[in-house]
Amino acid sequence: MPTILITGANRGIGLALARSYVKDGWRVLATSRKPDESLIQGAESLPLDLTDPDSIKALQQSLAGMPIDIVWNNAGVYLDKNQPLDQVDNQDWLRSFEINCIAPIRIAEALMENVRISERKVFAFTTSKMASLAGNGIGAYAYRSSKTALNMAVRCFAQDHKAQGINCLLLHPGHVRTDMGGPEGEIDLPTSITGMRNLVDRINPDYTADMDSGYFDYDGSNIPW
Ligand SMILES: NC(=O)c1ccc[n+]([C@@H]2O[C@H](COP(=O)([O-])OP(=O)(O)OC[C@H]3O[C@@H](n4cnc5c(N)ncnc54)[C@H](OP(=O)(O)O)[C@@H]3O)[C@@H](O)[C@H]2O)c1
């Protein structure tokens, strides 16, 4: 039975992802700040606060020796949504970097050995199309810059671990109707999950991700860096 760990699995895209993998018979490690077993029948709920290094360390220790096929860094924040630059608080900007960029890499670093000893050896990172330098839009300075930084950090991480057969994927889930995406989102959760899983699930020892084209939209198309 393959194993996946998903961060931010208590609501939105993370919850839908976790339920979808449980349905397909995977062992699912669902992390959240306040684990609640009743949210996802059949998953194992684990505590993880992305802003707390001790929490990442405790997760690492509790999972020592367990092969994890996919670690999906999904949790994230969009603290400056609809805020003009002069209203963006520096602390929120720094917190965006901490949660959207630094924590996913620290989690990947902490769980590297679990993924290395697994069959699939995949790290998936939920980024955003709003991080694209080529497709640069307006506003959302904190969110955009934190996700662009995530993209670069993931590329560094991928290069560092290429020789160990590690695959890193950066995925835009689409504009999804969640708390973050809002009711104006263009797609529903099943459409986003199905699209992203079509990319992530096909990675195996015989098919590796090419990081030069590793920044994907949920529909499988490449996003320009
Ligand atoms: N929805 C969209 O249209 C869209 C578009 C592009 C990219 N994305 C990305 O997709 C991912 C999921 O988004 P979503 O729409 O599902 O958002 P969401 O509904 O707002 O859910 C965000 C998740 O992240 C968790 N989280 C936030 N801060 C955390 C922390 N410090 N420690 C642990 N967990 C934390 C939340 O947990 P709590 O409940 O504890 O806060 C929640 O589970 C994010 O990375 C987001 O940037 C979303």
The ligand as an SDF file (V2000), in Angstrom:
LIG
                    3D

 48 52  0  0  0  0  0  0  0  0999 V2000
   -7.7260   27.9210   -3.7040 N   0  0  0  0  0  0  0  0  0  0  0  0
   -7.0700   28.4450   -4.7240 C   0  0  0  0  0  0  0  0  0  0  0  0
   -7.6700   29.0040   -5.6680 O   0  0  0  0  0  0  0  0  0  0  0  0
   -5.5690   28.3300   -4.7990 C   0  0  0  0  0  0  0  0  0  0  0  0
   -4.9160   28.8270   -5.9480 C   0  0  0  0  0  0  0  0  0  0  0  0
   -3.5310   28.7080   -6.0440 C   0  0  0  0  0  0  0  0  0  0  0  0
   -2.8150   28.0850   -5.0380 C   0  0  0  0  0  0  0  0  0  0  0  0
   -3.4690   27.6230   -3.9250 N   0  0  0  0  0  0  0  0  0  0  0  0
   -2.6550   26.9750   -2.8850 C   0  0  0  0  0  0  0  0  0  0  0  0
   -3.2390   25.7280   -2.5330 O   0  0  0  0  0  0  0  0  0  0  0  0
   -2.9360   25.4130   -1.1650 C   0  0  0  0  0  0  0  0  0  0  0  0
   -4.2340   25.0590   -0.4360 C   0  0  0  0  0  0  0  0  0  0  0  0
   -5.1200   26.1520   -0.5820 O   0  0  0  0  0  0  0  0  0  0  0  0
   -6.6660   26.0870   -0.1480 P   0  0  0  0  0  0  0  0  0  0  0  0
   -7.4150   26.8060   -1.2010 O   0  0  0  0  0  0  0  0  0  0  0  0
   -7.0560   24.7140    0.2480 O   0  0  0  0  0  0  0  0  0  0  0  0
   -6.6030   27.0350    1.1510 O   0  0  0  0  0  0  0  0  0  0  0  0
   -7.4480   27.0370    2.5020 P   0  0  0  0  0  0  0  0  0  0  0  0
   -8.7990   26.4680    2.2570 O   0  0  0  0  0  0  0  0  0  0  0  0
   -7.3150   28.4120    3.0430 O   0  0  0  0  0  0  0  0  0  0  0  0
   -6.6180   25.9970    3.4230 O   0  0  0  0  0  0  0  0  0  0  0  0
   -5.3240   26.3130    3.8210 C   0  0  0  0  0  0  0  0  0  0  0  0
   -4.7660   25.1650    4.6370 C   0  0  0  0  0  0  0  0  0  0  0  0
   -3.4460   25.5070    5.0600 O   0  0  0  0  0  0  0  0  0  0  0  0
   -3.3700   25.3050    6.4750 C   0  0  0  0  0  0  0  0  0  0  0  0
   -2.4070   26.1690    7.1490 N   0  0  0  0  0  0  0  0  0  0  0  0
   -2.2760   27.5150    7.0480 C   0  0  0  0  0  0  0  0  0  0  0  0
   -1.3190   27.9340    7.8930 N   0  0  0  0  0  0  0  0  0  0  0  0
   -0.8460   26.8340    8.5350 C   0  0  0  0  0  0  0  0  0  0  0  0
    0.1390   26.6070    9.5270 C   0  0  0  0  0  0  0  0  0  0  0  0
    0.8460   27.6070   10.0760 N   0  0  0  0  0  0  0  0  0  0  0  0
    0.3690   25.3370    9.9410 N   0  0  0  0  0  0  0  0  0  0  0  0
   -0.3410   24.3090    9.4380 C   0  0  0  0  0  0  0  0  0  0  0  0
   -1.2920   24.4500    8.4940 N   0  0  0  0  0  0  0  0  0  0  0  0
   -1.5400   25.7100    8.0600 C   0  0  0  0  0  0  0  0  0  0  0  0
   -4.7810   25.5980    6.9740 C   0  0  0  0  0  0  0  0  0  0  0  0
   -4.9530   25.1050    8.2950 O   0  0  0  0  0  0  0  0  0  0  0  0
   -5.8520   25.8900    9.3980 P   0  0  0  0  0  0  0  0  0  0  0  0
   -7.2760   25.4330    9.1660 O   0  0  0  0  0  0  0  0  0  0  0  0
   -5.2880   25.4360   10.6970 O   0  0  0  0  0  0  0  0  0  0  0  0
   -5.6900   27.3580    9.1570 O   0  0  0  0  0  0  0  0  0  0  0  0
   -5.5930   24.8800    5.9030 C   0  0  0  0  0  0  0  0  0  0  0  0
   -5.6210   23.5060    6.1570 O   0  0  0  0  0  0  0  0  0  0  0  0
   -2.2160   26.6390   -0.6070 C   0  0  0  0  0  0  0  0  0  0  0  0
   -0.8210   26.4160   -0.6370 O   0  0  0  0  0  0  0  0  0  0  0  0
   -2.5840   27.7410   -1.5790 C   0  0  0  0  0  0  0  0  0  0  0  0
   -1.6260   28.7790   -1.6270 O   0  0  0  0  0  0  0  0  0  0  0  0
   -4.8210   27.7320   -3.7930 C   0  0  0  0  0  0  0  0  0  0  0  0
  1  2  1  0
  2  3  2  0
  2  4  1  0
  4  5  1  0
  4 48  2  0
  5  6  2  0
  6  7  1  0
  7  8  2  0
  8  9  1  0
  8 48  1  0
  9 10  1  0
  9 46  1  0
 10 11  1  0
 11 12  1  0
 11 44  1  0
 12 13  1  0
 13 14  1  0
 14 15  2  0
 14 16  1  0
 14 17  1  0
 17 18  1  0
 18 19  2  0
 18 20  1  0
 18 21  1  0
 21 22  1  0
 22 23  1  0
 23 24  1  0
 23 42  1  0
 24 25  1  0
 25 26  1  0
 25 36  1  0
 26 27  1  0
 26 35  1  0
 27 28  2  0
 28 29  1  0
 29 30  1  0
 29 35  2  0
 30 31  1  0
 30 32  2  0
 32 33  1  0
 33 34  2  0
 34 35  1  0
 36 37  1  0
 36 42  1  0
 37 38  1  0
 38 39  2  0
 38 40  1  0
 38 41  1  0
 42 43  1  0
 44 45  1  0
 44 46  1  0
 46 47  1  0
M  CHG  2   8   1  16  -1
M  END
$$$$
